[in-house]
Amino acid sequence: MSEPYQRFNSQVLFGGRLEGNKLARFIYMDEAGTAQHEPVTIVTAVIVDPDTQLFEAERVIREANEAVPAEFRQDGWVFHATDVFSNSLKYDARWSLTQRVDYMCQMMALPRRLRLPIAFAKVRRTPESEPTPGPYNLPNFRYDHFEAFGYCAAKADEYIRRNGHPNEVGALIAEDVQDVRRQLREAVDHLRNQPLTIPPSDLEWTAQDTERGYTDQTGELRVTRIRKSILFVPKDEDPLTQLADAVAFGLRRFIAGKSFGPRFAEAIYGQSDVPPVENFKSRISANYLTPRQA
């Protein structure tokens, strides 16, 4: 590592020395299914090369948002998947559910269109009677979110290790929600220097894995290429967090077996690459989609 980086003591996300000195990836993260009644929590990360992909991605998101009726864009428009999908009372006949779902699918397909890698992690809800793992006195639905956050970050890190330049590192960018910010920092402290491994029996095969009859996935979850600090931003200031929101919402509905889930999955994966929903039966899993797969 170069001398300036030693002097500023750059560290990896979960502690230890950062194995790289070229900030080359922005990792935009968001989540879905974090409420207590939800059966599964999803955290997604959209991985962006700021030199070659960022401005084009922002332009295409603005273009997609033109599908929103002008009357709802008068005071500024920020994509929130739950609001767009569920708030029929607000939008009524002026913007039908059919039109809103078409718009959401367009947003969910943008990473595939732009060849942006996606990392994601899933944690199924455990009964509240079961003890929460770890040192924090959190309800299980809160702890599930923080588990998924760490696993998703680890898969984004794995993508950089496997596909990036040997010196590339990433920076995490997430929506600025005060309560989540505080608890995510606590979760990061808990995960420092503790690599985890998903058992082979819990690895969830992609459509490509099923087609060729084997998987090259690894269950190892470790972080060596993501900076320690997390940048928290308002969603209306960075449209890429809105893209992560769209993907998280679509994956959650697909994995939880909800209405429109298969259609959302086709937008995210591509029609021929959607894995069987049965592949997502384990409690915990994490993976990433490469630009080639997307």
Secondary structure, 3 states (H helix, E strand, C coil): CCHHHHHHCCEECCCCECCCCEEEEEEEEEEECCCCCCCEEEEEEEEECCCCCHHHHHHHHHHHHHHCCHHHHCCCCCCCHHHHHHCHHHHHHHCCHHHHHHHHHHHHHHHHHHCCCEEEEEEECCCCCCCCCCCCCCCHHHHHHHHHHHHHHHHHHHHHHHHCCCCEEEEEEEECCHHHHHHHHHHHHHHCCCCEECCHHHCCCCHHHHHHCCCCCCCEECCCCEEEEEEEECHHHCHHHHHHHHHHHHHHHHHCCCCCHHHHHHHHHCHHHCCCHHHHCCCEEEEEECCCCC
